[in-house]
Amino acid sequence: MSGRIAVPGRAVLPPIPRIAAAILPVVLAAATGSLSTSPNIEGWYDTLRKPAFNPPNWVFPITWTILYTMIAASLWRLLGARPVAGPTGRAWWLALAAFFTQLALNAAWSPVFFAAHALGAGLVVALAMLVMVLWTIRLSWRFDRAAALLLVPYAGWVAFASLLNGVIWQMN
């Protein structure tokens, strides 16, 4: 088999339902994170020792809003790049499964780190999320390069967040 792939074959959904299918899971992940994070910033999180490179608290919601927008756009593109059938179709489903796995890990991190105050477990979730984001980029690349590239800043931020999580765990 050559390196060329006949993609896209057809979109999974028409454009408007595809927008909803791309936005809804990302909004749910973001809401889960926000509900777990907000009540714990003042108080518990503020009492933790943090490294000098820890960004101010206001950076996080701005960054995550931008990243969640890019994540939803990536999913919208990936949903529009479904191959017709065959081995390429199965690989597309794997890319989609990887996408939703990293999104589930994203939704899990805030409840683990902020709500449960489990810094070590948070690091495990963050590192698993990083691996899954990178794998999602790799798998998505063959179907829609823009979808994959939209996730690169997210991977960078998750790598930084993993480092920050690890150092906070070590310091506390």
C-alpha positions in Angstrom: 0.0 0.0 0.0 1.3 3.4 -0.9 1.6 6.3 1.5 -1.3 8.1 -0.3 -4.8 7.8 1.2 -8.0 8.5 -0.6 -9.6 10.8 2.0 -12.2 12.1 2.7 -14.8 9.7 1.4 -17.7 11.2 3.1 -18.6 13.2 6.2 -20.1 11.3 9.1 -22.8 13.9 9.5 -24.1 16.9 7.5 -22.4 20.2 8.5 -24.8 21.5 11.2 -25.2 18.3 13.1 -21.4 17.8 12.7 -20.8 21.1 14.4 -23.0 20.0 17.3 -21.2 16.6 17.5 -17.9 18.4 17.6 -18.8 21.1 20.1 -20.9 19.2 22.6 -18.3 16.7 23.9 -15.7 19.5 24.2 -18.2 21.7 26.1 -18.9 18.8 28.4 -15.2 18.2 29.1 -14.7 21.9 29.7 -17.7 22.1 32.0 -16.5 19.1 34.0 -13.1 20.8 34.4 -14.6 24.1 35.4 -17.0 22.6 37.9 -14.1 20.8 39.6 -11.6 23.6 39.4 -13.5 26.8 40.3 -14.5 25.8 43.9 -10.9 24.8 44.6 -8.8 27.7 43.3 -9.3 30.0 46.3 -8.4 28.0 49.3 -6.9 24.6 48.5 -5.0 25.5 45.3 -3.8 28.9 46.6 -2.3 27.1 49.7 -0.1 24.8 47.5 3.6 25.7 47.0 4.2 26.3 43.3 7.3 26.8 41.1 8.3 30.2 39.8 7.2 29.2 36.3 3.6 28.7 37.5 1.4 31.1 35.4 -1.0 33.5 37.1 -4.5 32.0 37.6 -6.1 34.2 35.0 -3.9 32.6 32.2 -5.6 29.2 32.6 -9.2 30.1 31.5 -8.0 32.1 28.6 -5.6 29.4 27.4 -8.2 26.6 27.9 -10.9 28.6 26.0 -8.6 29.0 23.0 -7.5 25.3 23.2 -11.0 24.0 23.6 -12.1 26.0 20.5 -9.2 24.4 18.6 -10.0 20.9 19.9 -13.6 21.3 18.7 -12.5 22.6 15.3 -10.1 19.6 15.1 -13.0 17.2 15.9 -15.2 18.9 13.4 -12.6 18.4 10.7 -11.9 14.8 11.7 -15.6 14.0 11.5 -15.6 15.4 8.0 -12.7 13.2 6.9 -14.3 9.8 7.1 -13.0 7.4 4.4 -15.5 5.4 2.5 -14.5 1.9 3.8 -11.8 -0.7 4.2 -8.7 -0.6 6.3 -8.5 3.2 6.0 -12.0 3.4 7.5 -11.0 1.3 10.4 -8.0 3.5 11.0 -10.3 6.5 11.0 -12.4 4.9 13.7 -9.2 4.3 15.7 -8.3 8.0 15.3 -11.8 9.0 16.5 -11.5 6.6 19.5 -8.1 8.1 20.4 -9.6 11.6 20.1 -12.4 10.7 22.5 -10.1 8.9 24.9 -7.8 12.0 25.2 -11.0 14.1 25.7 -12.2 11.8 28.5 -8.8 12.1 30.1 -9.0 15.8 29.8 -12.4 15.8 31.6 -11.0 13.5 34.3 -7.9 15.6 35.2 -9.6 18.5 37.0 -11.8 16.2 39.2 -8.7 14.2 40.1 -6.3 17.1 40.7 -8.6 19.8 42.0 -11.7 18.0 43.5 -9.9 15.0 44.9 -6.7 16.9 45.7 -4.8 13.9 44.3 -1.6 15.5 42.9 0.1 12.2 42.0 -2.9 10.7 40.4 -3.4 14.0 38.5 0.1 13.6 37.1 -0.7 10.0 35.9 -3.9 11.3 34.2 -2.0 14.3 32.7 0.7 12.0 31.3 -1.8 9.6 29.9 -3.7 12.5 28.3 -0.4 13.8 26.7 0.3 10.3 25.2 -3.3 10.2 23.9 -3.2 13.7 22.4 0.1 12.9 20.6 -1.3 9.6 19.4 -4.5 11.4 18.2 -2.3 13.8 16.3 -0.4 10.9 14.7 -3.6 9.0 13.8 -5.5 12.1 12.5 -2.6 13.3 10.3 -3.4 10.8 7.5 -7.0 11.9 7.3 -6.9 15.7 7.9 -3.6 17.4 8.5 -5.3 20.6 9.7 -7.2 18.6 12.3 -4.0 17.1 13.5 -2.2 20.5 13.5 -5.0 22.1 15.5 -4.1 19.7 18.4 -0.4 20.6 18.5 -0.7 23.7 20.8 -2.9 21.5 23.0 -0.2 18.9 23.2 2.3 21.6 24.1 0.1 22.9 26.8 -0.6 19.4 28.2 3.1 18.8 28.3 3.6 22.0 30.2 0.7 21.2 32.5 2.2 17.8 33.2 5.5 19.3 34.1 3.7 21.8 36.4 1.6 19.1 37.9 4.7 17.0 38.6 6.6 19.9 40.2 3.6 20.9 42.4 3.3 17.3 43.5 7.0 17.2 44.3 6.9 20.5 46.2 3.8 19.5 48.3 
